[in-house]
Amino acid sequence: MSSGLSVGVVGATGAVGNEILGLLLHRGWPILKLVAFGSSRSIGRPIKFGSKELAIENFDSDHNHGLDILFFATDSEVSRRFAVKSASLSTLVIDNSSAFRMEPDVPLVIPEINLGVVRPDQWLIANPNCSTIILLMAVAPLRALGRIRRILVSTYQSASGAGRDAMVELEESTRAYLNGEVFEPKVMPHPYAFNIFSHNSEIDESGYNGEEVKMILETRKILGDAEILVNPTCVRVPVLRSHSESITVEFEGPAPRIDEVRRVLSEFSGVRVVDDRERSYFPMPIDANGGGDVLVGRIRQDASNPNAISLFACGDQLLKGAALNAVQIAEGLFDRFGL
Ligand SMILES: NC(=O)c1ccc[n+]([C@@H]2O[C@H](COP(=O)([O-])OP(=O)(O)OC[C@H]3O[C@@H](n4cnc5c(N)ncnc54)[C@H](OP(=O)(O)O)[C@@H]3O)[C@@H](O)[C@H]2O)c1
């Protein structure tokens, strides 16, 4: 990496932006200048970066603020408004929103899987959907054992996947529930405490919600396999942090041996096998929280299909599902192309 980098984070006050700041600090990025941007609501508000205090600034896309790299951790509408212009000014832009993920000329990258698709002239890179990243970290290594034909996946998604305000709503509604008070949901469409509900994205005419459609389309793009079949069911659970996923992977031929599955998973960077049948110890959100690895366990032959295996995975979706993946993309590109 270069000896001094100028870095900006748009959405620094949000759930993902805040994690990006923490990663830049703890991964020892050689930061020359750091600018934290927020909405008009936050301009001037102090934000911590290690021992320093930064003031949130207004983002003006007409110049690139002298930045080498800009992370967007904002919703799609904000990214759509600013990110392309920033990338055209030769700032490397990594966008966490869904705005550009399916654009044919925008690479959609999980570094351990497909960093190689990025060309040196591409300045705008999309970070995939969090559930898709966790799914593919568990599934992509299995391609070494045979062609994958179909993936069935059910998600158990945490509140932080919907941002800072959803975490607050889960905490406040849980407190209200325990105190026997009435709580009117403001962020989520349904009561969140002690409840589960279908993912809060819109359902289309096919019956799939927006999160499920992202998982289908993004899986095909990242794996470079337009034929792969994906059937997701996405659900919110009252967990603050880390998504979990129950996954069945069907191969074109007979399923590989379970010891081989364990081997390829444990050799894959960014995956940790947690599969202790004796102690019934398998991936859990509390063990995934704050870590960069996707935990994979419950590895077993599918009793209903000789061509399939089943798994259970957990990953911190604010880290590997968002901030860490974004930071790793930048680090990978610095290594490949320099800066
Ligand atoms: N949360 C996850 O696990 C996750 C995972 C993968 C991808 N993503 C994606 O990452 C993005 C950020 O998600 P999040 O969960 O971090 O959301 P969040 O907690 O709601 O934060 C949103 C951020 O956007 C900022 N913002 C809003 N309008 C802005 C504007 N006009 N100019 C500059 N900043 C603006 C907000 O600033 P103020 O504080 O000033 O309002 C806040 O910092 C979204 O696209 C989301 O879909 C999230």
The ligand as an SDF file (V2000), in Angstrom:
LIG
                    3D

 48 52  0  0  0  0  0  0  0  0999 V2000
  -26.1960   -2.5710    7.6920 N   0  0  0  0  0  0  0  0  0  0  0  0
  -25.6940   -3.5990    7.0200 C   0  0  0  0  0  0  0  0  0  0  0  0
  -25.4440   -4.6750    7.5780 O   0  0  0  0  0  0  0  0  0  0  0  0
  -25.3970   -3.4670    5.5620 C   0  0  0  0  0  0  0  0  0  0  0  0
  -24.7910   -4.5530    4.9220 C   0  0  0  0  0  0  0  0  0  0  0  0
  -24.4950   -4.4550    3.5630 C   0  0  0  0  0  0  0  0  0  0  0  0
  -24.8030   -3.2930    2.8940 C   0  0  0  0  0  0  0  0  0  0  0  0
  -25.4160   -2.2670    3.5370 N   0  0  0  0  0  0  0  0  0  0  0  0
  -25.7050   -1.0370    2.7920 C   0  0  0  0  0  0  0  0  0  0  0  0
  -24.8060   -0.0300    3.2700 O   0  0  0  0  0  0  0  0  0  0  0  0
  -25.4480    1.2540    3.1770 C   0  0  0  0  0  0  0  0  0  0  0  0
  -25.4110    1.9110    4.5620 C   0  0  0  0  0  0  0  0  0  0  0  0
  -26.1650    1.1110    5.4590 O   0  0  0  0  0  0  0  0  0  0  0  0
  -26.2030    1.3560    7.0200 P   0  0  0  0  0  0  0  0  0  0  0  0
  -26.8250    0.1320    7.5720 O   0  0  0  0  0  0  0  0  0  0  0  0
  -24.8820    1.7990    7.5180 O   0  0  0  0  0  0  0  0  0  0  0  0
  -27.2600    2.5680    7.1320 O   0  0  0  0  0  0  0  0  0  0  0  0
  -27.4680    3.6300    8.3140 P   0  0  0  0  0  0  0  0  0  0  0  0
  -26.9600    3.0800    9.5910 O   0  0  0  0  0  0  0  0  0  0  0  0
  -28.8860    4.0260    8.2140 O   0  0  0  0  0  0  0  0  0  0  0  0
  -26.5290    4.8650    7.8810 O   0  0  0  0  0  0  0  0  0  0  0  0
  -26.8000    5.6680    6.7450 C   0  0  0  0  0  0  0  0  0  0  0  0
  -25.7160    6.7180    6.6060 C   0  0  0  0  0  0  0  0  0  0  0  0
  -25.9650    7.4820    5.4150 O   0  0  0  0  0  0  0  0  0  0  0  0
  -25.7700    8.8660    5.7550 C   0  0  0  0  0  0  0  0  0  0  0  0
  -26.4700    9.7390    4.8160 N   0  0  0  0  0  0  0  0  0  0  0  0
  -27.7890    9.8120    4.5730 C   0  0  0  0  0  0  0  0  0  0  0  0
  -28.0440   10.7820    3.6540 N   0  0  0  0  0  0  0  0  0  0  0  0
  -26.8350   11.3100    3.3010 C   0  0  0  0  0  0  0  0  0  0  0  0
  -26.4180   12.3510    2.4110 C   0  0  0  0  0  0  0  0  0  0  0  0
  -27.2990   13.0110    1.6730 N   0  0  0  0  0  0  0  0  0  0  0  0
  -25.0830   12.6300    2.3200 N   0  0  0  0  0  0  0  0  0  0  0  0
  -24.1750   11.9590    3.0640 C   0  0  0  0  0  0  0  0  0  0  0  0
  -24.5130   10.9690    3.9390 N   0  0  0  0  0  0  0  0  0  0  0  0
  -25.8250   10.6400    4.0450 C   0  0  0  0  0  0  0  0  0  0  0  0
  -26.3060    8.9720    7.1680 C   0  0  0  0  0  0  0  0  0  0  0  0
  -25.8440   10.1610    7.7520 O   0  0  0  0  0  0  0  0  0  0  0  0
  -26.6190   10.8800    8.9800 P   0  0  0  0  0  0  0  0  0  0  0  0
  -26.2090   10.1770   10.2440 O   0  0  0  0  0  0  0  0  0  0  0  0
  -26.0870   12.2690    8.8920 O   0  0  0  0  0  0  0  0  0  0  0  0
  -28.0850   10.7770    8.7080 O   0  0  0  0  0  0  0  0  0  0  0  0
  -25.6840    7.7250    7.7800 C   0  0  0  0  0  0  0  0  0  0  0  0
  -24.3290    7.9710    8.1110 O   0  0  0  0  0  0  0  0  0  0  0  0
  -26.8670    0.9840    2.6480 C   0  0  0  0  0  0  0  0  0  0  0  0
  -26.8900    1.1360    1.2520 O   0  0  0  0  0  0  0  0  0  0  0  0
  -27.0900   -0.4790    3.0140 C   0  0  0  0  0  0  0  0  0  0  0  0
  -28.0440   -1.1010    2.1840 O   0  0  0  0  0  0  0  0  0  0  0  0
  -25.7060   -2.3150    4.8620 C   0  0  0  0  0  0  0  0  0  0  0  0
  1  2  1  0
  2  3  2  0
  2  4  1  0
  4  5  1  0
  4 48  2  0
  5  6  2  0
  6  7  1  0
  7  8  2  0
  8  9  1  0
  8 48  1  0
  9 10  1  0
  9 46  1  0
 10 11  1  0
 11 12  1  0
 11 44  1  0
 12 13  1  0
 13 14  1  0
 14 15  2  0
 14 16  1  0
 14 17  1  0
 17 18  1  0
 18 19  2  0
 18 20  1  0
 18 21  1  0
 21 22  1  0
 22 23  1  0
 23 24  1  0
 23 42  1  0
 24 25  1  0
 25 26  1  0
 25 36  1  0
 26 27  1  0
 26 35  1  0
 27 28  2  0
 28 29  1  0
 29 30  1  0
 29 35  2  0
 30 31  1  0
 30 32  2  0
 32 33  1  0
 33 34  2  0
 34 35  1  0
 36 37  1  0
 36 42  1  0
 37 38  1  0
 38 39  2  0
 38 40  1  0
 38 41  1  0
 42 43  1  0
 44 45  1  0
 44 46  1  0
 46 47  1  0
M  CHG  2   8   1  16  -1
M  END
$$$$
